[in-house]
Amino acid sequence: MAVTAAQVNELRNLTGAGLMDCKKALTESEGDVQKAIDVLRKKGAKVAELRAGRAAVEGVVVAKTSEDKTRGIAVYVSCETDFVSKNEDFRLFAEKIADVALASFPATLEELLDLPVDGVAIKAALQEKVSAIGELITLAAYEHLEADSIVAYNHMGNKIGVLVALNQGITDAIAAVGRDIAMQVAAMNPAAVDAAGVPAELIEREKALAREKAIAAGKPESILDKITDGAANTFIKENTLLTQPFVKDSNKTVTQVLGEASKGLTVTNFKRVALGIK
């Protein structure tokens, strides 16, 4: 059957796919627009499969909190090029996924992919974007936190998103210090909140490196354990959020800054999502 210009235009408006792709899909579906959308999705899936080896390390990270500041989410919608990541439609698409995540607060990324955005499941909408843009586009990361208060921070043109969970309800002072701490997380990328959260393998790696250096420097066997323990303690101090020097005032630790904002205030958790990290 003949495909009309009006049908092609309708399909383009619905999917953002190219003119010839829309025409071919409508021809294949005998003019049925909904079936043509499915055809384009299948094409998008094939494109994604073919491009799976390509690096999709650009994109947009969006961190948001609920109105009462007790819940927060961060999503990373990835693409292959900076050109696409700066496209306004792509950025709005990422914002929509973030809004869905915040409203539904799913437990996992897989559950989020099944939720609807613009009338279709997010995983189907991603395939439509692949078909329309011709790049590998994925929902590369999803994080969420719930606490007495959550502060969200978006850094460097949405290249990094941070959530910080605090143990007291939100106030202006807590919101302000929470933002400062979120900026610290973005800049310093700590391994954990405190020593208890540092993975054992990281500590063992630091000890092994310190031992190798000490042996190479000719240090006696009797002091190797002391050297390795010291290296591990230094690593923990520098790489756990609460013991790090505060970026705005290196004479204070993060713990001290939190206590000055509100007695007993501390960070209970944080999430950091950055481009290229999945």
Helices and strands as residue ranges (DSSP letters): H 5-15, H 19-28, H 33-50, E 58-65, E 71-79, H 82-85, H 88-104, H 109-113, E 116-117, E 120-121, H 122-133, E 138-146, E 149-155, E 160-166, H 172-188, G 195-197, H 200-216, G 221-223, H 224-239, G 241-243, E 245-246, E 249-253, H 254-261, E 267-274
